[in-house]
């Protein structure tokens, strides 16, 4: 069977992260949504997404296909239903389609002509940017069970203080010494070739993905995900770094999400709680206004390739777009458009030529190429977001 993941109705609510990737490639828990589905289904997947992303994330259609709404996270029961779908059948959760069967001969999909299978059990769904960190703990526990079931962890080295060792899994090549791991409140997963440096104190859940690093004397509260080849230091609480991003120094990051290729300057601090303890509102690209999150704790949402200088201060519920560069004293406003350059004193446009020069250098340090395909995607984002910048 050919499985295709599609963005669904939530794509705009998940900006700025979905400017540069399909919904399927959001990381929550240990794995991306795509990786979760592929493990459950036993097949690779392709994607239906925005046209400007389709060269990098192509769709492959075959004679028989099952299309899956990527905002829904799989579980054993749901995956079994999807795998058993037959022609003219669709799975619904309330009024939202989860998955449906198609053939290449179909000219259109009419759900009125489909047999509707109602899924009534609990299911995790990522509908808003803040769901990525607020539902990270549930997703991490599910991923931990999926990844480690039937496997044996590498031994915990001598000199590591451990609580709840049965909830700790260490992949081959991971390094850790003279640190404290407390997995009593959530699992701790250490990916291949990851490292926890000495003096660090970890309270799970924690997902330290392949090549990730926790620097010396860090304080990490779960549930926190450090994506592949990312580095964190200082104090981090309930945050998700997608991959290849750094918060390598002292300072606080809490209830936050960083995309890929982000860098947080030394002693940068994010506020995750308002002084009056009120509900946090967060900029919504979908409504072009500030949306109610229903959360008391919410920090920073930072899109791919964005960075900030040393001693930057971010207000509660700040949203930063793609390829922004924030620096200087004082608090910048709590919505910084993509390709903005500046800080609390105001912003100018960060031209793509300059942004691309930085991206090439940053990616080459990880032996990765900034391709013409990457440049074309960012050029399109630059055009789509220009109305929010003061040119």
C-alpha positions in Angstrom: 0.0 0.0 0.0 1.1 3.6 -0.7 0.7 6.0 2.2 0.6 9.8 1.7 0.6 12.3 4.5 -1.3 15.6 3.9 -1.2 18.9 5.8 -4.9 19.1 6.5 -6.8 22.2 7.9 -4.2 23.1 10.6 -1.3 24.0 8.4 -1.7 27.8 8.8 -2.2 27.5 12.6 1.2 25.8 12.8 3.1 28.6 11.1 6.0 29.6 11.3 7.1 26.0 11.6 5.1 24.9 8.5 6.6 27.6 6.3 9.7 25.4 5.8 8.2 21.9 6.2 5.0 19.8 5.9 3.0 19.2 9.1 4.3 15.6 8.9 7.9 16.7 9.6 7.2 18.5 12.9 9.0 16.9 15.8 7.0 16.2 18.9 8.1 13.6 21.5 11.2 11.8 20.2 10.2 11.3 16.5 8.7 13.5 13.8 5.1 12.8 13.0 6.2 11.2 9.7 8.7 8.9 11.5 5.9 7.8 13.9 3.6 6.8 11.1 6.3 5.0 9.1 7.2 2.9 12.2 3.6 1.9 12.7 2.8 1.3 9.1 6.1 -0.4 8.1 6.3 1.8 4.9 7.9 5.0 3.8 5.5 7.9 3.1 5.4 10.9 0.8 3.6 14.2 1.3 0.9 16.5 -0.1 1.9 20.0 1.0 2.2 23.6 -0.3 3.3 23.8 -3.9 6.5 25.7 -3.1 7.6 22.9 -0.8 6.7 20.1 -3.1 10.1 19.8 -4.8 11.8 19.1 -1.5 8.9 17.1 -0.1 7.4 15.3 -3.2 4.2 13.3 -3.4 4.3 9.8 -5.0 0.9 8.5 -6.1 0.3 4.9 -7.0 -2.6 2.7 -8.1 -3.9 2.3 -4.5 -3.3 5.0 -1.9 -4.2 5.8 1.7 -4.1 9.5 2.5 -3.4 10.4 6.2 -4.0 13.7 8.0 -0.6 14.4 9.4 -1.9 16.4 12.4 -3.0 13.2 14.0 -0.4 11.2 15.8 -0.6 7.4 15.4 -1.3 4.8 18.1 -1.6 1.0 17.7 -5.4 1.1 17.4 -5.5 3.9 14.9 -2.6 2.5 12.8 -4.4 -0.8 12.6 -7.6 0.9 11.3 -5.5 2.8 8.7 -3.7 -0.3 7.5 -7.1 -2.1 7.1 -8.8 0.6 5.1 -10.5 -0.6 1.9 -11.8 1.2 -1.2 -14.4 3.9 -0.4 -13.7 3.9 3.3 -12.6 6.8 5.4 -11.8 7.3 9.1 -13.2 10.3 10.9 -12.5 11.9 14.3 -15.6 14.0 15.0 -15.9 16.1 11.8 -12.2 15.8 10.8 -11.0 13.2 8.4 -8.0 11.1 9.7 -7.4 8.9 6.7 -9.1 7.7 3.5 -8.6 5.3 0.6 -8.2 6.5 -3.0 -7.2 5.0 -6.3 -5.4 6.8 -9.2 -8.6 6.4 -11.3 -10.6 8.6 -8.9 -11.1 12.1 -10.3 -12.4 13.5 -7.0 -13.1 12.4 -3.4 -16.7 12.6 -2.3 -16.9 11.6 1.4 -20.7 11.4 1.1 -20.1 8.3 -1.0 -17.6 6.8 1.5 -18.3 4.4 4.3 -17.4 6.5 7.4 -15.6 4.8 10.2 -15.8 6.9 13.4 -12.8 6.9 15.6 -14.0 7.6 19.1 -10.9 6.7 21.3 -8.5 9.3 22.5 -6.0 10.5 20.0 -3.2 13.1 20.1 -3.4 15.8 17.6 -1.2 18.8 16.9 -3.5 21.7 16.0 -1.6 24.8 17.2 2.1 25.7 17.7 1.8 25.5 21.5 0.6 21.9 21.2 4.1 20.9 20.3 5.4 21.6 23.8 2.2 21.1 25.8 1.6 17.6 24.3 5.3 16.7 24.2 5.2 14.6 27.3 2.4 12.3 26.0 4.0 12.0 22.6 7.4 11.2 24.3 6.0 8.4 26.4 4.3 6.9 23.4 7.5 7.2 21.3 9.7 5.8 24.1 7.5 2.6 24.2 7.5 2.4 20.4 11.3 2.7 20.0 12.5 0.7 23.0 10.0 -2.2 23.1 11.9 -5.5 23.0 15.3 -3.8 22.9 18.0 -3.6 25.5 19.6 -0.3 26.6 23.3 0.3 26.8 24.4 0.2 30.4 24.3 3.3 32.5 28.0 4.3 33.3 29.4 4.2 36.8 29.4 7.7 38.4 25.9 8.6 37.0 23.3 9.3 39.7 20.1 7.6 38.7 16.5 7.5 39.8 14.1 5.4 37.8 16.7 3.6 35.8 14.0 1.3 34.2 12.7 4.4 32.4 16.1 5.2 30.8 17.2 4.0 27.4 20.7 4.7 26.0 21.6 4.1 22.4 25.0 2.9 21.2 27.6 5.7 21.2 25.9 7.9 23.7 28.3 9.4 26.3 27.4 10.6 29.8 29.5 11.0 32.9 29.0 12.4 36.4 25.5 13.7 35.8 22.1 13.1 37.5 19.2 11.4 35.6 15.8 11.3 37.3 13.3 9.4 35.2 10.7 9.0 37.9 8.4 11.7 36.2 9.1 10.8 32.6 11.3 8.6 30.4 14.8 9.6 29.4 16.0 8.6 25.9 19.6 9.2 24.8 20.0 8.8 21.1 23.0 7.5 19.1 26.2 9.5 19.7 24.5 12.0 22.0 26.3 13.4 25.0 25.4 14.7 28.5 28.4 16.5 29.9 29.4 16.3 33.6 27.5 18.2 36.3 24.2 18.3 34.4 21.0 17.5 36.2 18.1 16.0 34.2 14.5 15.5 35.3 12.6 13.5 32.6 11.0 13.2 30.3 13.9 13.9 28.0 14.5 13.0 24.4 18.1 13.7 23.4 18.2 12.7 19.8 21.1 11.5 17.7 24.2 13.7 18.0 22.5 16.0 20.5 24.5 17.6 23.3 23.7 18.8 26.8 26.5 21.0 28.0 28.2 21.1 31.4 26.1 21.8 34.5 22.9 22.2 32.6 19.5 22.0 34.4 16.9 20.3 32.3 13.2 19.9 33.3 11.0 17.7 31.2 9.3 17.0 29.0 12.0 18.4 26.8 13.1 17.3 23.3 16.6 18.1 21.9 16.4 17.3 18.2 19.3 15.7 16.2 22.6 17.5 16.5 21.2 20.3 18.7 23.0 21.6 21.8 21.5 23.0 25.0 22.9 24.5 28.1 21.8 26.6 31.1 18.2 26.0 32.2 15.6 24.5 29.9 12.0 23.5 30.8 9.4 21.7 28.7 10.8 22.8 25.3 11.2 21.3 21.9 14.2 21.9 19.5 13.5 20.3 16.1 17.1 19.8 15.1 20.4 21.4 14.3 19.6 24.3 16.7 21.7 25.6 19.6 20.9 27.1 23.0 24.4 26.3 24.3 24.9 28.8 27.1 23.4 30.0 30.4 19.9 31.6 30.3 16.4 30.2 30.6 14.3 28.7 27.8 10.8 27.5 28.9 7.6 26.2 27.3 9.1 27.0 23.9 9.7 25.6 20.4 12.7 26.2 18.2 12.8 25.1 14.5 15.9 24.0 12.8 19.1 26.0 12.4 18.2 28.4 15.2 20.8 29.9 17.6 20.1 31.4 21.0 22.8 33.9 22.2 24.5 33.5 25.6 22.4 34.6 28.6 19.2 34.9 26.6 16.1 34.5 28.7 12.5 33.8 27.7 9.6 34.7 29.9 7.0 31.9 30.1 4.7 33.4 32.6 3.0 36.9 32.6 3.5 39.1 35.7 -0.3 39.0 36.3 -0.5 35.2 35.7 -3.0 35.8 33.0 -3.7 33.5 30.0 -1.0 33.9 27.3 -2.1 35.1 23.9 0.1 34.1 20.9 0.3 35.6 17.4 -1.7 33.5 14.9 -0.7 33.7 11.2 -4.1 32.1 10.5 -6.2 34.9 12.0 -3.5 37.6 11.8 -4.3 38.4 15.4 -3.3 37.2 18.9 -4.9 33.9 19.7 -6.0 32.6 23.1 -3.8 29.6 24.0 -5.6 28.5 27.2 -2.2 28.3 28.8 -0.6 30.1 31.7 2.9 29.1 30.6 4.0 29.8 27.1 7.4 31.1 26.0 9.1 31.5 22.6 8.1 30.1 19.1 11.0 30.6 16.7 11.0 29.6 13.1 13.9 28.0 11.1 17.1 29.9 10.6 16.3 32.6 13.1 18.8 33.8 15.7 19.3 36.1 18.6 22.3 37.9 20.1 23.6 37.7 23.7 21.5 38.9 26.6 18.3 39.0 24.5 15.1 39.1 26.5 11.8 37.7 25.1 8.4 38.5 26.5 5.9 35.8 27.3 4.4 34.4 24.2 6.8 35.7 21.6 6.5 34.4 18.0 9.5 34.9 15.6 9.3 33.9 12.0 11.8 32.4 9.6 15.3 33.9 9.1 15.0 36.7 11.6 17.9 38.2 13.5 17.1 39.7 16.9 19.6 41.6 19.1 20.1 44.5 21.4 18.8 45.6 24.8 15.2 45.7 25.9 12.3 43.5 24.9 11.5 43.2 21.2 7.8 43.1 20.3 6.1 39.7 20.7 5.7 39.1 17.0 8.8 39.4 14.8 8.1 38.8 11.1 10.3 36.6 9.0 13.4 38.2 7.6 13.5 40.9 10.2 16.7 42.4 11.5 16.8 44.4 14.8 15.3 44.5 18.2 13.4 46.7 20.7 14.5 49.8 18.8 12.8 48.6 15.6 13.4 46.3 12.7 14.6 46.6 9.1 14.4 43.9 6.4 16.9 41.1 6.5 17.7 40.7 2.8 17.7 37.2 1.5 21.3 37.6 0.1 22.6 38.2 3.6 20.4 35.5 5.2 21.6 33.0 2.6 25.3 33.8 3.3 24.7 33.0 7.0 22.7 29.8 6.2 25.4 28.5 4.0 28.1 28.9 6.7 25.9 27.5 9.5 24.9 24.4 7.5 28.4 23.8 6.2 29.6 23.5 9.8 27.4 20.4 10.1 28.6 19.1 6.7 25.3 20.0 5.1 24.7 22.0 1.9 22.4 25.0 1.6 20.9 24.0 -1.7 19.2 25.9 -4.5 16.0 24.1 -3.4 16.4 25.6 0.2 17.0 29.1 -1.3 13.9 28.9 -3.4 11.8 27.9 -0.4 13.1 30.8 1.6 12.7 33.3 -1.3 9.0 32.3 -1.4 8.6 32.7 2.4 10.3 36.2 2.0 7.6 37.2 -0.5 4.7 35.6 1.5 5.7 37.5 4.7 6.6 40.9 3.4 3.2 42.4 4.4 4.2 42.1 8.0 7.5 43.8 7.6 8.1 47.6 7.4 10.0 47.7 4.2 
